[in-house]
Amino acid sequence: MSRAARAGLRTFARRLDNPPYLVVSTSGPPREKPSVPPRPADGIEISCEGGMFFDADKGHIVYLDSIVVIEPRFKLTAASELKVFLEKRENADEKGLEGPESFGDVKTIVATGGVTVVRHDPNDQRPPIIASADTATYDAKSGDFVLRGGFPTIRQGQSSLQAEQPGLYLRFYANGNFFAEKGRWKTIGDIARLRDQKDNP
């Protein structure tokens, strides 16, 4: 990312009423992915290798190539592109706010190119839930993901669910639940874990 782009984003973050919610990593993605990614206390940390673009009029931020997103609730990686859509501040036009000052928090994130989302159990009692697809759309308010493109897959430990026909989508809720669109899906269960649960209720 260029020095000018980093400076522009930091200036924008300082203008917000809330603490900066975007932290730009200057070191790029880690060379070795840790098994448990660091979790920022709040906000979102985004790193990329292909640079970024900020449209101050539309409130869009675009990151390119080898993107890594770390947020308190999840870690996301994408190969191609990440678009961040910012929410327009209430009464921004009436208050005469323009450019970066007219936008507030993150509204939606859209990632493309071999997207993987990892969600850890807050209590670290269960294996992480890992979901993947060609694209993922994240709703910042609800914390839900919609994964589509290719053959969406979700897994936890040895259990998994994978689309067996193209065009299906998978909704991954913030609480760990998920919904698979009607179609052909393949389920693989952790038989040993299910047997242990049956024998030791």
One Martini backbone bead per residue (centre of mass of N, CA, C, O) as a GRO file, in nm:
protein
  201
    1MET     BB    1   0.097   0.035   0.021
    2SER     BB    2   0.082   0.353   0.004
    3ARG     BB    3   0.157   0.633   0.174
    4ALA     BB    4  -0.094   0.798   0.084
    5ALA     BB    5  -0.309   0.587   0.158
    6ARG     BB    6  -0.245   0.567   0.458
    7ALA     BB    7  -0.286   0.866   0.525
    8GLY     BB    8  -0.579   0.891   0.427
    9LEU     BB    9  -0.702   0.678   0.622
   10ARG     BB   10  -0.609   0.807   0.887
   11THR     BB   11  -0.755   1.074   0.849
   12PHE     BB   12  -1.035   0.952   0.836
   13ALA     BB   13  -1.031   0.811   1.115
   14ARG     BB   14  -0.988   1.080   1.285
   15ARG     BB   15  -1.279   1.206   1.198
   16LEU     BB   16  -1.412   1.020   1.369
   17ASP     BB   17  -1.591   0.971   1.656
   18ASN     BB   18  -1.480   0.710   1.662
   19PRO     BB   19  -1.274   0.485   1.681
   20PRO     BB   20  -1.075   0.332   1.491
   21TYR     BB   21  -1.188   0.063   1.261
   22LEU     BB   22  -0.927   0.093   1.086
   23VAL     BB   23  -0.636  -0.111   1.032
   24VAL     BB   24  -0.332  -0.066   0.878
   25SER     BB   25  -0.116  -0.285   0.739
   26THR     BB   26   0.240  -0.262   0.659
   27SER     BB   27   0.349  -0.577   0.653
   28GLY     BB   28   0.143  -0.761   0.576
   29PRO     BB   29   0.101  -1.071   0.550
   30PRO     BB   30   0.163  -1.342   0.700
   31ARG     BB   31   0.376  -1.603   0.637
   32GLU     BB   32   0.259  -1.740   0.896
   33LYS     BB   33  -0.015  -1.904   0.998
   34PRO     BB   34  -0.180  -1.895   1.268
   35SER     BB   35  -0.391  -2.093   1.445
   36VAL     BB   36  -0.441  -1.825   1.624
   37PRO     BB   37  -0.554  -1.538   1.568
   38PRO     BB   38  -0.539  -1.232   1.629
   39ARG     BB   39  -0.746  -1.016   1.844
   40PRO     BB   40  -0.898  -0.743   1.833
   41ALA     BB   41  -1.076  -0.556   2.048
   42ASP     BB   42  -1.139  -0.363   1.800
   43GLY     BB   43  -1.228  -0.364   1.496
   44ILE     BB   44  -1.032  -0.358   1.185
   45GLU     BB   45  -0.791  -0.564   1.015
   46ILE     BB   46  -0.614  -0.479   0.707
   47SER     BB   47  -0.449  -0.669   0.450
   48CYS     BB   48  -0.229  -0.623   0.156
   49GLU     BB   49  -0.055  -0.645  -0.180
   50GLY     BB   50  -0.226  -0.448  -0.413
   51GLY     BB   51  -0.357  -0.235  -0.266
   52MET     BB   52  -0.560   0.075  -0.254
   53PHE     BB   53  -0.900   0.226  -0.251
   54PHE     BB   54  -1.054   0.556  -0.195
   55ASP     BB   55  -1.395   0.668  -0.195
   56ALA     BB   56  -1.509   0.964  -0.058
   57ASP     BB   57  -1.798   0.988  -0.198
   58LYS     BB   58  -1.903   0.669  -0.160
   59GLY     BB   59  -1.765   0.489   0.068
   60HIS     BB   60  -1.516   0.321  -0.061
   61ILE     BB   61  -1.310   0.026  -0.008
   62VAL     BB   62  -1.023  -0.115  -0.183
   63TYR     BB   63  -0.875  -0.437  -0.191
   64LEU     BB   64  -0.572  -0.609  -0.315
   65ASP     BB   65  -0.453  -0.893  -0.283
   66SER     BB   66  -0.401  -1.086  -0.032
   67ILE     BB   67  -0.629  -1.085   0.195
   68VAL     BB   68  -0.653  -0.976   0.546
   69VAL     BB   69  -0.897  -1.029   0.808
   70ILE     BB   70  -0.928  -0.884   1.141
   71GLU     BB   71  -1.172  -0.971   1.382
   72PRO     BB   72  -1.320  -1.047   1.675
   73ARG     BB   73  -1.514  -1.277   1.514
   74PHE     BB   74  -1.291  -1.299   1.270
   75LYS     BB   75  -1.131  -1.457   0.980
   76LEU     BB   76  -1.020  -1.332   0.656
   77THR     BB   77  -0.964  -1.465   0.322
   78ALA     BB   78  -0.840  -1.327   0.001
   79ALA     BB   79  -0.720  -1.312  -0.331
   80SER     BB   80  -0.848  -1.049  -0.483
   81GLU     BB   81  -1.106  -0.890  -0.322
   82LEU     BB   82  -1.202  -0.594  -0.117
   83LYS     BB   83  -1.514  -0.450  -0.008
   84VAL     BB   84  -1.592  -0.142   0.158
   85PHE     BB   85  -1.897  -0.031   0.307
   86LEU     BB   86  -2.012   0.271   0.407
   87GLU     BB   87  -2.199   0.453   0.624
   88LYS     BB   88  -2.417   0.694   0.622
   89ARG     BB   89  -2.474   0.962   0.784
   90GLU     BB   90  -2.692   1.111   0.965
   91ASN     BB   91  -2.765   1.404   0.817
   92ALA     BB   92  -2.522   1.484   0.629
   93ASP     BB   93  -2.651   1.690   0.433
   94GLU     BB   94  -2.770   1.889   0.648
   95LYS     BB   95  -2.469   1.929   0.779
   96GLY     BB   96  -2.253   1.944   0.534
   97LEU     BB   97  -2.128   1.675   0.472
   98GLU     BB   98  -1.817   1.560   0.324
   99GLY     BB   99  -1.695   1.294   0.227
  100PRO     BB  100  -1.557   1.130   0.486
  101GLU     BB  101  -1.753   1.279   0.700
  102SER     BB  102  -2.027   1.124   0.578
  103PHE     BB  103  -1.898   0.869   0.718
  104GLY     BB  104  -1.887   0.567   0.902
  105ASP     BB  105  -1.945   0.271   0.941
  106VAL     BB  106  -1.952  -0.044   0.867
  107LYS     BB  107  -2.173  -0.232   0.655
  108THR     BB  108  -2.010  -0.385   0.412
  109ILE     BB  109  -1.855  -0.696   0.296
  110VAL     BB  110  -1.671  -0.790  -0.008
  111ALA     BB  111  -1.544  -1.107  -0.115
  112THR     BB  112  -1.290  -1.235  -0.351
  113GLY     BB  113  -1.127  -1.523  -0.399
  114GLY     BB  114  -1.097  -1.769  -0.212
  115VAL     BB  115  -1.282  -1.775   0.049
  116THR     BB  116  -1.208  -1.753   0.410
  117VAL     BB  117  -1.376  -1.839   0.721
  118VAL     BB  118  -1.291  -1.784   1.071
  119ARG     BB  119  -1.447  -1.922   1.370
  120HIS     BB  120  -1.419  -1.887   1.705
  121ASP     BB  121  -1.459  -1.994   2.007
  122PRO     BB  122  -1.487  -1.785   2.271
  123ASN     BB  123  -1.412  -2.047   2.479
  124ASP     BB  124  -1.234  -2.271   2.344
  125GLN     BB  125  -1.412  -2.563   2.322
  126ARG     BB  126  -1.413  -2.559   2.007
  127PRO     BB  127  -1.376  -2.584   1.703
  128PRO     BB  128  -1.349  -2.421   1.435
  129ILE     BB  129  -1.523  -2.241   1.194
  130ILE     BB  130  -1.519  -2.323   0.837
  131ALA     BB  131  -1.560  -2.111   0.552
  132SER     BB  132  -1.621  -2.152   0.187
  133ALA     BB  133  -1.570  -1.955  -0.124
  134ASP     BB  134  -1.568  -1.728  -0.377
  135THR     BB  135  -1.780  -1.562  -0.202
  136ALA     BB  136  -1.835  -1.286   0.044
  137THR     BB  137  -2.092  -1.154   0.263
  138TYR     BB  138  -2.089  -0.888   0.509
  139ASP     BB  139  -2.277  -0.806   0.800
  140ALA     BB  140  -2.200  -0.587   1.048
  141LYS     BB  141  -2.459  -0.592   1.227
  142SER     BB  142  -2.515  -0.915   1.238
  143GLY     BB  143  -2.254  -1.107   1.144
  144ASP     BB  144  -2.322  -1.217   0.864
  145PHE     BB  145  -2.290  -1.467   0.606
  146VAL     BB  146  -2.259  -1.496   0.243
  147LEU     BB  147  -2.202  -1.789   0.048
  148ARG     BB  148  -2.070  -1.801  -0.293
  149GLY     BB  149  -1.956  -1.993  -0.520
  150GLY     BB  150  -1.903  -2.274  -0.637
  151PHE     BB  151  -1.851  -2.482  -0.332
  152PRO     BB  152  -1.978  -2.446  -0.057
  153THR     BB  153  -1.821  -2.459   0.278
  154ILE     BB  154  -1.862  -2.630   0.601
  155ARG     BB  155  -1.657  -2.664   0.909
  156GLN     BB  156  -1.607  -2.891   1.205
  157GLY     BB  157  -1.364  -3.059   1.223
  158GLN     BB  158  -1.504  -3.365   1.088
  159SER     BB  159  -1.734  -3.178   1.002
  160SER     BB  160  -1.945  -3.138   0.698
  161LEU     BB  161  -2.054  -2.903   0.429
  162GLN     BB  162  -2.127  -2.954   0.071
  163ALA     BB  163  -2.160  -2.855  -0.233
  164GLU     BB  164  -2.278  -3.042  -0.547
  165GLN     BB  165  -2.369  -2.764  -0.678
  166PRO     BB  166  -2.390  -2.497  -0.852
  167GLY     BB  167  -2.529  -2.185  -0.706
  168LEU     BB  168  -2.509  -2.215  -0.412
  169TYR     BB  169  -2.593  -2.112  -0.079
  170LEU     BB  170  -2.452  -1.981   0.238
  171ARG     BB  171  -2.556  -1.916   0.571
  172PHE     BB  172  -2.359  -1.745   0.827
  173TYR     BB  173  -2.396  -1.707   1.150
  174ALA     BB  174  -2.286  -1.550   1.436
  175ASN     BB  175  -2.379  -1.812   1.628
  176GLY     BB  176  -2.306  -2.071   1.408
  177ASN     BB  177  -2.522  -2.090   1.230
  178PHE     BB  178  -2.691  -2.243   0.937
  179PHE     BB  179  -2.785  -2.205   0.580
  180ALA     BB  180  -2.905  -2.415   0.317
  181GLU     BB  181  -2.982  -2.427   0.017
  182LYS     BB  182  -3.169  -2.567  -0.201
  183GLY     BB  183  -3.011  -2.887  -0.269
  184ARG     BB  184  -2.701  -3.035  -0.326
  185TRP     BB  185  -2.560  -3.204  -0.042
  186LYS     BB  186  -2.271  -3.283   0.163
  187THR     BB  187  -2.234  -3.497   0.449
  188ILE     BB  188  -1.992  -3.498   0.723
  189GLY     BB  189  -1.938  -3.692   1.008
  190ASP     BB  190  -1.846  -3.724   1.350
  191ILE     BB  191  -1.882  -4.026   1.468
  192ALA     BB  192  -1.716  -4.034   1.731
  193ARG     BB  193  -1.846  -3.783   1.863
  194LEU     BB  194  -2.139  -3.885   1.853
  195ARG     BB  195  -2.088  -4.140   2.027
  196ASP     BB  196  -1.988  -3.995   2.281
  197GLN     BB  197  -2.250  -3.832   2.327
  198LYS     BB  198  -2.432  -4.081   2.362
  199ASP     BB  199  -2.264  -4.218   2.606
  200ASN     BB  200  -2.219  -3.893   2.720
  201PRO     BB  201  -2.471  -3.682   2.812
   0.00000   0.00000   0.00000
